[in-house]
Amino acid sequence: MHILLIEDDKEASKYVIKGLQESGHVVDHAADGEEGYEIALVGKFDVLIVDRMLPGLDGLTLVEKLRQNHIATPVLFLSALGDVDDKVKGLNSGGDDYLSKPFAFSELLARIEVLVKRGSGLLAETTLKFEDLEMNLLSRRVTRNDKAIDLQPREFKLLEYLLRNAGRVVTRTMLLENVWEYHFDPQTNVIDVHISRLRSKIDKDFDPPLVHTIRGAGYSLRVPD
C-alpha cells in the first residue's frame, strides 16, 4: 500500500513510518497540515493517516477540504483527543475511522487494512486458514495446531500471501511484487531466506510440511501428495 502520514510529532512519525515500512508499505510524510493537504490533493494514496492537531491547517479542516475537492481516499484520524464528541467530529468531517493515542501498532495496521479493503469494495476477512494453520488478520496472531507462532512483519506478509493462494503455485515474480512491492528482480536471495525462516517456524515441529518448493516454478502452500 501507498500511505500518506500527516503528523507533526517527530517521534510519533518515526514510530509509525518505521512500523509501516517494516510491514512492507510505502510511506510519504508531511509534517504540517498545509503540506499534507497539497500532497493528498495531487497524489495517489491507498489511505491517509491524519493527526487532528496539526500546524498550519488542522486535521478536521484538511479532510473537509479534501472531501470538497472530491478526494475520496480513506482517512484514519490519529488523535490524543479521544472523547466521543471528538471522534464524532472527526467522522463528520469526512474521516473514515478514528484511533486515539496512545495506540497499539497492530491495531493501527489492522484498521488501515480494513479501510483499504472496504474502499475497494472487498469484504474484510478476519481469518485465513489452511489445514491446521490459522492466521488472524486483526490480532496478527498465527497458530498451527493451536500453538502460537511468532512471525516478523515480512514473514507474516509472506505467509498471508501464501495462504490467500493456498494450493496454487506462486512464482518469485508474484512474491516480489505482492510481498516486497518490487517490480524488478533485485537479484538477491531475499525470497529464499524468508521462505527458509518461514519453514523453520511453521513446518519444523509440525506434520505434514505445508510450504513446498516447486522446482523451476516457485512455491506453494499445500499438503504433500
GUNUVEX-165451 format. One line per 5 residues: number of its first residue (from 1); their letters; for each residue x, y, z of N, C-alpha, C. Coordinates in pm, 1 decimal. Example, Ala and Ser with C-alpha at 12.3 -4.5 7.8 and 13.67 -1.06 7.14 Angstrom:
% residues 2
1> as> 1319.0/-569.0/780.0/1230.0/-450.0/780.0/1320.0/-330.0/780.0; 1285.0/-225.0/708.0/1367.0/-106.0/714.0/1290.0/3.0/787.0
% end
This chain:
% residues 225
1> mhill> 83.6/-120.0/0.0/0.0/0.0/0.0/86.9/124.9/0.0; 32.8/230.0/-57.7/98.4/360.9/-56.6/21.4/449.0/41.1; 88.3/491.2/147.0/22.1/560.7/257.7/82.3/699.4/276.3; -2.9/797.8/301.8/43.5/932.0/337.0/16.4/954.9/484.4; 122.1/983.1/560.3/111.1/1015.1/702.2/125.8/1165.4/718.6
6> ieddk> 26.0/1228.5/778.7/31.6/1372.3/805.7/34.6/1388.0/957.1; 153.2/1410.0/1010.2/175.4/1409.4/1155.3/293.5/1500.8/1187.4; 277.3/1591.2/1283.2/384.2/1685.7/1315.0/475.7/1637.4/1426.9; 432.0/1541.4/1506.2/513.9/1489.4/1615.7/624.6/1400.5/1558.2; 750.3/1440.2/1579.2/862.5/1369.7/1517.4/873.7/1225.1/1565.5
11> easky> 862.7/1204.7/1696.0/877.4/1069.8/1749.7/763.6/978.4/1704.9; 640.1/1032.1/1708.0/525.0/953.6/1662.5/539.3/918.4/1514.8; 587.3/1014.1/1436.0/605.2/990.0/1292.4/706.9/879.8/1267.0; 820.8/886.5/1337.9/924.5/783.8/1321.1/869.4/645.6/1354.7; 793.2/638.6/1463.4/736.5/511.7/1508.6/642.1/453.0/1403.6
16> vikgl> 550.7/536.6/1352.8/452.1/489.2/1255.8/518.7/453.7/1122.9; 607.0/540.9/1075.5/673.2/516.7/946.9/754.8/388.0/952.0; 831.9/370.4/1060.0/914.3/250.0/1073.3/827.6/124.4/1072.7; 717.7/125.9/1148.5/630.6/10.5/1154.4/565.0/-21.0/1021.4; 520.4/82.4/951.9/455.4/61.3/821.9/554.2/9.4/718.0
21> qesgh> 674.2/65.2/717.5/774.8/19.4/621.9/816.3/-124.3/651.3; 828.7/-160.0/778.1/862.4/-297.7/813.3/751.7/-394.4/772.9; 630.0/-342.3/761.2/516.7/-424.8/718.2/503.1/-427.5/566.8; 598.9/-363.8/497.3/602.2/-372.0/352.0/533.0/-260.0/278.7; 495.2/-151.5/349.2/422.4/-43.0/284.6/515.0/73.0/247.0
26> vvdha> 472.1/151.3/148.7/543.1/272.6/107.1/477.9/390.8/177.7; 558.3/474.2/242.8/503.4/582.7/323.9/561.2/716.9/281.7; 472.8/814.0/252.0/510.8/953.8/236.5/472.1/1025.7/364.1; 545.4/1133.8/396.1/520.6/1202.4/523.0/515.0/1353.2/503.2; 417.5/1416.4/567.8/407.6/1561.8/573.7/398.3/1600.9/720.2
31> adgee> 471.4/1708.9/758.9/479.0/1746.4/899.2/385.7/1860.3/936.9; 310.0/1913.6/840.7/210.1/2015.3/874.2/89.7/2001.1/782.6; -20.1/2065.8/822.8/-146.3/2048.5/752.0/-146.0/2099.6/609.8; -84.9/2215.1/587.0/-84.4/2272.9/452.0/-9.0/2183.6/354.4; 109.4/2137.8/395.6/187.9/2048.8/309.1/113.1/1918.7/285.3
36> gyeia> 54.9/1863.6/391.9/-19.5/1739.0/378.4/-137.4/1751.9/284.0; -206.9/1863.0/293.2/-321.9/1887.4/205.4/-278.2/1891.1/59.0; -171.0/1963.6/30.6/-123.9/1976.2/-108.1/-81.5/1840.8/-164.4; -13.3/1760.5/-82.1/31.3/1628.6/-128.7/-88.4/1536.4/-152.2; -182.9/1537.4/-57.2/-300.4/1450.0/-68.5/-388.8/1489.4/-186.0
41> lvgkf> -385.8/1617.0/-220.4/-471.4/1667.4/-328.4/-427.2/1615.8/-464.8; -297.1/1596.1/-482.5/-245.8/1558.3/-614.8/-191.4/1415.5/-620.6; -163.8/1354.8/-503.9/-103.8/1221.4/-503.0/-208.1/1111.4/-506.8; -162.3/991.8/-538.7/-249.7/873.2/-538.2/-208.3/784.5/-420.8; -294.9/778.3/-320.9/-265.4/702.4/-199.9/-378.1/603.8/-171.0
46> dvliv> -342.9/495.3/-104.8/-443.8/397.3/-64.7/-515.6/440.5/62.0; -444.3/513.4/147.6/-504.6/560.3/272.6/-424.5/679.9/324.9; -492.5/770.0/395.6/-428.7/883.3/461.7/-439.2/863.4/612.5; -329.4/884.1/683.3/-330.3/884.7/829.8/-308.3/1029.3/872.4; -407.1/1087.3/939.0/-405.5/1231.4/965.4/-417.6/1258.9/1114.6
51> drmlp> -322.8/1336.6/1168.3/-331.6/1380.8/1306.3/-435.6/1493.2/1315.4; -510.5/1496.7/1425.3/-612.2/1600.4/1444.1/-549.9/1739.1/1460.8; -447.6/1746.9/1546.5/-387.9/1875.2/1583.1/-262.2/1898.7/1500.7; -275.8/1974.9/1392.0/-163.9/1999.8/1301.8/-136.7/2149.2/1290.0; -10.3/2190.3/1274.9/18.9/2331.3/1248.2/-18.8/2367.9/1105.3
56> gldgl> -56.3/2491.1/1085.5/-88.1/2539.8/950.7/-231.9/2516.6/911.6; -275.7/2394.6/918.7/-412.0/2356.4/883.5/-448.1/2235.1/967.5; -549.9/2248.2/1052.9/-581.4/2136.8/1142.1/-639.6/2019.3/1062.9; -634.5/1902.2/1123.8/-674.4/1779.6/1055.0/-817.8/1778.6/1008.0; -908.9/1830.2/1090.2/-1050.3/1831.8/1051.2/-1071.8/1914.9/925.8
61> tlvek> -1013.8/2036.1/924.9/-1029.6/2125.0/809.4/-962.6/2064.9/686.5; -847.5/2003.5/707.1/-775.3/1939.7/596.3/-864.0/1836.9/526.6; -925.2/1749.2/604.6/-1008.1/1643.5/546.4/-1135.1/1701.4/483.6; -1194.9/1801.1/547.3/-1313.5/1865.6/489.6/-1281.4/1924.3/352.8; -1164.4/1987.8/338.9/-1124.8/2046.8/210.7/-1099.6/1939.7/105.1
66> lrqnh> -1039.8/1827.7/148.0/-1018.5/1718.6/53.7/-1150.8/1664.0/1.6; -1247.7/1645.0/91.8/-1378.0/1592.8/50.2/-1449.2/1692.6/-42.0; -1433.4/1822.2/-15.9/-1493.4/1924.1/-102.2/-1433.5/1920.2/-242.4; -1309.7/1873.7/-250.5/-1242.7/1861.1/-380.6/-1255.3/1720.2/-437.2; -1348.7/1642.6/-382.4/-1383.1/1508.8/-432.9/-1268.3/1409.3/-420.7
71> iatpv> -1182.0/1427.8/-320.1/-1078.7/1329.4/-289.4/-1139.2/1228.9/-191.8; -1159.3/1105.3/-238.2/-1231.4/1005.7/-158.9/-1138.7/904.6/-90.6; -1006.7/931.3/-88.8/-912.8/840.2/-24.9/-952.2/815.6/120.9; -955.6/690.8/166.6/-990.2/663.9/307.3/-898.4/737.6/403.7; -957.3/792.0/511.1/-881.8/869.5/610.3/-896.6/806.0/748.1
76> lflsa> -782.1/782.9/812.0/-780.0/739.1/951.0/-722.9/852.9/1034.9; -802.9/904.5/1127.3/-756.6/1008.8/1218.0/-678.5/946.3/1333.7; -566.8/1011.7/1369.1/-495.3/980.9/1491.8/-505.5/1103.2/1581.2; -537.8/1082.8/1708.3/-550.5/1198.9/1795.4/-542.5/1161.3/1942.2; -486.3/1254.5/2019.7/-487.9/1240.5/2165.8/-625.2/1276.7/2220.8
81> lgdvd> -709.3/1336.5/2135.9/-845.8/1371.5/2174.6/-933.7/1249.5/2151.9; -965.6/1179.8/2260.4/-1033.2/1052.2/2245.3/-1175.8/1046.5/2294.4; -1233.9/1162.2/2329.4/-1373.0/1163.3/2373.8/-1466.4/1130.0/2258.6; -1586.4/1085.3/2292.9/-1685.2/1050.3/2190.9/-1713.1/1168.9/2099.6; -1727.9/1288.6/2158.1/-1757.1/1407.4/2077.3/-1644.9/1435.2/1977.0
86> dkvkg> -1520.4/1414.6/2019.8/-1406.7/1436.0/1929.7/-1409.2/1336.2/1814.3; -1442.4/1211.2/1845.5/-1450.0/1109.4/1740.8/-1561.9/1140.7/1642.6; -1675.9/1187.4/1694.9/-1789.0/1222.5/1608.4/-1749.8/1336.9/1515.3; -1679.8/1436.5/1568.2/-1635.2/1548.9/1484.5/-1543.4/1500.0/1373.3; -1453.9/1408.0/1407.6/-1362.8/1355.0/1306.4/-1435.5/1280.9/1196.0
91> lnsgg> -1532.4/1198.9/1234.0/-1608.4/1122.4/1134.4/-1697.8/1214.6/1051.6; -1755.8/1315.0/1117.1/-1843.1/1408.7/1044.7/-1767.1/1497.0/947.1; -1638.7/1515.7/971.6/-1558.0/1598.7/881.8/-1521.6/1525.1/753.2; -1546.7/1393.9/752.2/-1513.6/1314.7/633.4/-1417.0/1201.9/660.8; -1378.2/1185.7/789.0/-1290.3/1074.5/823.3/-1363.8/941.7/817.9
96> ddyls> -1290.1/834.7/794.5/-1349.3/700.8/786.6/-1329.0/620.1/914.0; -1227.4/655.5/991.2/-1201.8/585.7/1117.2/-1123.0/679.7/1206.8; -1117.7/645.7/1336.6/-1058.1/734.9/1436.1/-989.7/649.0/1541.2; -860.4/674.3/1562.6/-783.6/595.6/1659.0/-719.2/689.9/1759.8; -746.4/666.4/1886.8/-695.5/753.8/1991.7/-552.6/716.6/2029.8
101> kpfaf> -472.4/818.3/2059.6/-337.1/797.8/2110.4/-342.5/782.5/2261.8; -255.3/700.4/2321.3/-160.8/608.5/2255.8/-232.5/486.9/2200.6; -172.6/421.6/2101.4/-236.8/308.2/2036.8/-135.9/197.3/2013.9; -185.3/77.6/1995.9/-100.1/-36.5/1960.2/-82.0/-36.8/1808.5; 41.6/-56.4/1763.0/65.7/-52.7/1618.9/-13.1/-159.7/1545.6
106> sella> -29.9/-276.0/1607.0/-105.1/-384.3/1542.4/-248.7/-340.9/1514.4; -306.2/-260.7/1603.8/-442.6/-211.2/1581.1/-443.4/-110.0/1467.1; -344.1/-21.8/1464.0/-333.8/75.0/1354.3/-326.4/2.7/1220.7; -241.3/-98.4/1212.9/-224.0/-172.3/1087.8/-353.0/-242.4/1047.4; -420.8/-303.4/1143.1/-545.9/-373.5/1113.0/-652.0/-276.0/1062.8
111> rievl> -661.5/-159.1/1125.2/-761.4/-60.5/1082.9/-733.0/-9.2/941.2; -605.3/10.1/910.6/-567.6/54.1/776.1/-610.0/-49.4/672.5; -580.5/-176.2/699.8/-613.2/-282.2/604.8/-763.8/-293.3/583.7; -840.1/-277.6/690.8/-986.2/-283.0/678.7/-1036.9/-166.1/594.6; -982.4/-46.3/615.9/-1025.8/70.9/539.2/-999.9/52.0/390.3
116> vkrgs> -882.2/0.4/357.5/-847.0/-16.9/216.2/-936.1/-121.6/150.8; -961.3/-232.0/220.5/-1048.4/-334.9/165.0/-1191.2/-284.5/149.3; -1237.0/-207.8/248.2/-1371.7/-151.9/240.4/-1382.2/-56.2/122.5; -1277.1/24.9/102.2/-1278.5/121.1/-7.9/-1274.3/54.5/-143.9; -1214.7/-64.6/-151.2/-1207.5/-135.3/-279.4/-1330.1/-221.5/-303.5
121> gllae> -1421.5/-220.3/-207.4/-1543.6/-298.6/-222.4/-1529.2/-442.4/-179.1; -1414.9/-476.1/-117.4/-1393.1/-613.3/-72.6/-1436.4/-627.6/72.7; -1489.8/-741.7/107.5/-1522.5/-768.5/246.2/-1393.3/-790.6/323.7; -1387.1/-737.9/441.5/-1267.4/-750.4/523.1/-1265.2/-888.0/591.0; -1177.8/-973.5/540.9/-1162.4/-1103.8/604.5/-1090.8/-1084.7/738.2
126> ttlkf> -1122.6/-1165.3/833.3/-1053.9/-1157.2/961.4/-963.8/-1277.5/986.1; -991.0/-1389.2/917.8/-912.9/-1511.3/941.6/-882.4/-1582.0/810.1; -758.7/-1627.7/797.0/-718.6/-1713.6/685.7/-677.1/-1847.2/745.5; -718.1/-1957.4/681.5/-689.6/-2088.7/738.4/-660.2/-2190.1/628.7; -562.4/-2276.4/655.6/-532.0/-2388.6/566.6/-486.8/-2504.6/653.8
131> edlem> -560.2/-2616.3/646.3/-534.8/-2730.1/733.2/-537.4/-2682.6/879.1; -429.2/-2709.0/956.7/-427.6/-2666.8/1096.6/-351.2/-2535.9/1117.7; -323.7/-2466.1/1006.4/-254.3/-2337.4/1010.7/-356.5/-2224.8/1001.7; -352.5/-2131.7/1096.6/-453.9/-2027.1/1101.3/-389.1/-1891.9/1128.4; -438.7/-1788.5/1057.7/-388.5/-1652.4/1072.3/-505.3/-1558.3/1099.5
136> nllsr> -497.7/-1483.5/1210.1/-597.0/-1381.0/1241.1/-541.3/-1247.0/1194.0; -608.8/-1184.8/1097.4/-557.8/-1062.9/1036.6/-573.2/-941.0/1126.9; -664.2/-946.1/1221.8/-684.8/-833.1/1311.8/-585.5/-834.9/1428.1; -574.6/-947.4/1493.2/-480.5/-958.2/1604.6/-339.4/-990.0/1556.8; -327.0/-1030.9/1429.3/-199.7/-1070.6/1368.6/-138.4/-1190.7/1442.7
141> rvtrn> -225.9/-1277.2/1489.0/-182.6/-1397.7/1559.3/-184.3/-1515.8/1462.3; -75.5/-1592.0/1463.3/-63.3/-1710.0/1377.1/-48.0/-1832.7/1465.7; -124.1/-1935.9/1435.3/-114.3/-2060.8/1510.5/-109.7/-2178.7/1414.6; -46.2/-2286.7/1460.7/-57.3/-2414.4/1390.9/-83.6/-2521.2/1495.5; -189.1/-2595.9/1472.5/-234.0/-2694.7/1570.8/-252.5/-2627.7/1707.4
146> dkaid> -306.8/-2503.9/1702.3/-336.0/-2422.9/1821.6/-211.8/-2376.1/1896.4; -93.7/-2392.6/1838.8/29.8/-2343.8/1900.2/69.1/-2211.9/1835.3; 90.8/-2108.1/1918.4/123.3/-1975.5/1866.4/259.4/-1975.4/1797.5; 266.5/-1903.0/1683.4/389.8/-1891.0/1606.8/423.4/-1742.7/1592.5; 543.7/-1706.1/1632.1/587.3/-1566.9/1627.6/653.8/-1538.4/1493.5
151> lqpre> 593.6/-1446.2/1416.2/647.7/-1410.7/1284.6/688.0/-1264.5/1280.6; 796.0/-1237.5/1208.2/834.1/-1099.8/1179.9/737.5/-1042.6/1074.7; 727.4/-908.3/1065.4/629.5/-847.7/973.2/637.4/-899.8/829.7; 759.7/-916.2/775.2/770.8/-962.5/636.9/732.6/-1109.8/625.9; 765.8/-1188.6/726.9/726.7/-1329.0/728.3/574.4/-1340.5/734.7
156> fklle> 512.7/-1253.1/812.7/366.6/-1252.2/822.3/304.2/-1221.4/686.4; 357.6/-1121.6/619.0/303.4/-1084.2/488.0/324.9/-1194.3/384.6; 440.1/-1259.6/391.5/469.0/-1370.8/301.0/371.6/-1485.4/324.3; 349.9/-1520.0/450.3/256.9/-1628.6/481.0/114.6/-1590.7/442.3; 77.4/-1464.9/464.7/-57.0/-1420.8/425.8/-78.2/-1441.5/275.7
161> yllrn> 22.0/-1406.7/196.1/9.0/-1422.5/50.7/-1.5/-1570.6/12.8; 78.0/-1654.9/77.4/70.3/-1798.7/50.4/-65.6/-1855.0/90.8; -118.2/-1809.3/203.5/-249.0/-1856.9/248.7/-359.4/-1815.1/151.4; -350.2/-1692.4/101.6/-452.4/-1644.7/6.7/-444.8/-1719.5/-125.8; -331.2/-1784.4/-150.4/-314.2/-1859.4/-275.2/-286.7/-2006.8/-247.1
166> agrvv> -338.9/-2056.4/-135.3/-315.2/-2195.6/-95.7/-355.6/-2292.3/-206.4; -268.8/-2390.4/-232.9/-296.1/-2489.5/-335.7/-249.1/-2448.3/-473.2; -211.3/-2321.3/-488.6/-163.1/-2272.2/-617.7/-13.4/-2246.0/-610.9; 51.6/-2247.4/-725.6/193.5/-2214.4/-732.3/207.4/-2063.1/-743.9; 289.7/-2004.8/-656.4/319.0/-1861.8/-666.8/463.8/-1847.3/-710.8
171> trtml> 487.0/-1767.4/-811.4/620.3/-1751.6/-867.3/700.5/-1648.5/-787.6; 830.0/-1644.8/-813.7/916.8/-1545.2/-749.8/871.2/-1404.7/-786.3; 831.2/-1385.7/-911.0/785.2/-1253.1/-954.1/660.5/-1211.5/-877.6; 568.4/-1303.7/-859.4/447.0/-1273.3/-783.1/481.1/-1233.6/-640.0; 576.0/-1305.5/-578.7/615.8/-1273.8/-441.8/686.8/-1139.5/-433.9
176> lenvw> 776.0/-1112.3/-528.5/846.8/-984.6/-528.2/749.9/-868.1/-540.3; 649.3/-882.2/-626.5/555.6/-772.9/-649.5/456.2/-757.1/-534.7; 408.2/-866.6/-478.9/299.4/-860.1/-382.2/344.1/-860.2/-236.2; 462.1/-911.7/-209.4/511.6/-914.6/-71.2/616.1/-806.4/-47.8; 703.3/-786.5/-146.5/808.8/-685.3/-132.9/778.1/-557.4/-210.0
181> eyhfd> 678.1/-560.7/-296.3/640.6/-446.8/-381.6/756.7/-404.5/-471.8; 835.9/-503.6/-516.8/939.0/-480.8/-617.1/878.2/-511.7/-753.4; 902.5/-423.7/-849.5/857.7/-450.4/-985.9/978.8/-477.8/-1075.2; 1080.7/-531.1/-1011.2/1201.6/-574.4/-1080.6/1265.0/-680.7/-991.7; 1354.6/-759.0/-1047.8/1421.8/-862.6/-970.3/1552.3/-805.5/-915.6
186> pqtnv> 1564.5/-790.9/-781.4/1688.1/-734.3/-724.9/1807.3/-828.6/-730.3; 1784.4/-949.7/-784.0/1892.7/-1048.0/-797.7/1956.6/-1080.2/-662.7; 1871.6/-1098.4/-562.3/1919.0/-1140.4/-430.6/1844.7/-1267.7/-391.0; 1887.6/-1326.5/-280.1/1822.5/-1448.2/-231.0/1721.5/-1416.0/-121.7; 1666.6/-1293.5/-121.9/1577.1/-1249.5/-15.4/1456.0/-1341.8/-0.7
191> idvhi> 1402.2/-1391.4/-112.3/1286.2/-1481.0/-104.4/1325.3/-1613.1/-41.3; 1435.9/-1670.6/-84.9/1481.4/-1799.2/-31.9/1505.8/-1790.4/118.5; 1565.3/-1679.3/162.4/1593.7/-1661.7/304.7/1464.1/-1658.0/385.6; 1366.2/-1582.7/337.8/1240.5/-1570.0/412.2/1157.9/-1699.0/406.6; 1162.0/-1768.8/294.4/1093.0/-1898.0/285.9/1155.3/-1995.8/384.9
196> srlrs> 1288.5/-1996.0/393.6/1357.8/-2085.4/486.7/1318.5/-2053.8/631.1; 1312.4/-1924.0/665.6/1272.5/-1884.9/801.1/1128.4/-1924.6/829.8; 1044.7/-1907.5/729.5/903.7/-1942.1/747.1/887.2/-2091.9/768.3; 958.7/-2170.8/691.3/953.1/-2316.8/707.8/997.5/-2358.1/848.5; 1102.3/-2292.1/898.6/1154.5/-2329.7/1030.4/1052.8/-2303.1/1139.7
201> kidkd> 959.4/-2211.7/1113.4/861.5/-2176.0/1215.7/729.2/-2251.7/1202.1; 684.3/-2274.5/1079.0/551.7/-2337.0/1064.8/556.8/-2483.9/1022.9; 675.3/-2532.8/984.0/684.5/-2672.1/938.6/775.0/-2759.5/1025.6; 879.3/-2699.6/1084.3/982.7/-2778.5/1151.1/927.7/-2871.8/1258.6; 839.6/-2821.5/1342.8/788.5/-2901.8/1454.6/648.2/-2955.3/1430.6
206> fdppl> 606.9/-2954.4/1302.8/470.5/-2997.9/1272.0/472.5/-3096.5/1155.0; 362.0/-3166.9/1141.4/349.4/-3262.4/1032.3/205.3/-3257.9/979.5; 185.5/-3255.9/846.5/288.0/-3262.7/742.0/345.2/-3124.2/710.7; 458.0/-3116.3/639.4/508.9/-2987.2/594.3/411.6/-2924.4/494.4; 396.5/-2791.9/502.1/298.6/-2724.7/415.7/361.7/-2635.0/308.8
211> vhtir> 480.0/-2581.6/335.6/544.8/-2491.8/239.3/637.8/-2573.0/150.0; 612.2/-2571.2/19.7/687.0/-2655.5/-73.3/747.1/-2572.9/-186.9; 868.9/-2610.4/-223.5/933.9/-2551.2/-340.5/892.8/-2630.5/-463.6; 843.5/-2561.1/-563.1/807.1/-2624.6/-690.0/919.4/-2592.6/-787.4; 1006.8/-2688.8/-808.9/1128.4/-2664.9/-885.7/1098.9/-2602.3/-1022.4
216> gagys> 1168.8/-2492.2/-1049.8/1154.0/-2424.4/-1177.3/1029.3/-2338.9/-1188.8; 947.7/-2334.9/-1082.5/822.1/-2259.9/-1091.1/806.3/-2159.1/-976.3; 824.1/-2204.0/-852.2/804.9/-2113.4/-740.0/778.8/-2189.7/-611.7; 676.6/-2148.8/-541.2/645.2/-2208.2/-412.1/495.0/-2231.2/-400.9; 457.1/-2321.4/-308.9/315.4/-2347.9/-291.8/288.5/-2390.9/-149.0
221> lrvpd> 176.1/-2344.3/-94.9/126.9/-2391.1/33.9/27.8/-2503.6/4.2; 66.4/-2624.8/36.3/-16.9/-2739.6/1.0/16.2/-2859.2/90.5; -73.7/-2954.0/91.7/-48.1/-3081.0/160.2/26.1/-3170.6/62.6; 134.3/-3233.8/103.3/210.2/-3318.5/8.6/125.3/-3434.2/-42.3; 152.9/-3473.9/-166.4/79.4/-3585.1/-228.6/105.0/-3715.1/-152.1
% end
